[in-house]
Amino acid sequence: MADLTPAPDPGTQRLSMARRSAGGQLVPSGERKKKGKTTLSYRLEGSYPDGKWLQCRYGVHGEVTLSRRMDDSVSHCEFTYRKGRKAGQSEIDIDCR
């Protein structure tokens, strides 16, 4: 089992910005819609005693979760969503600075 690698279902993706210690989700600070794309902006303000984390959940019920710690200097993230090639699929670009 040690050689298994998580392989998400490409048709169902969920992304969230979360404070790891609180387990809650951040509320977007802005939203733009243009040419079939929706961009959500998040400000990462305040204290993050356990660091800043990006969490991607895959599957209908979030069966696979991948997390990555971001640099402490990151203060803003944008998620840009657009329809994918298959029904129910989304393509997502993430830009954190």
Secondary structure, DSSP 4 states (H G I P E B T S, - for coil): -TT------TT-EEEEEEETTTTEEPPPSEEEEETTEEEEEEE--S--TT-EEEEEEESTT--EEEEEEEPTT--EEEEEEEE-SSTT-EEEEEEE-
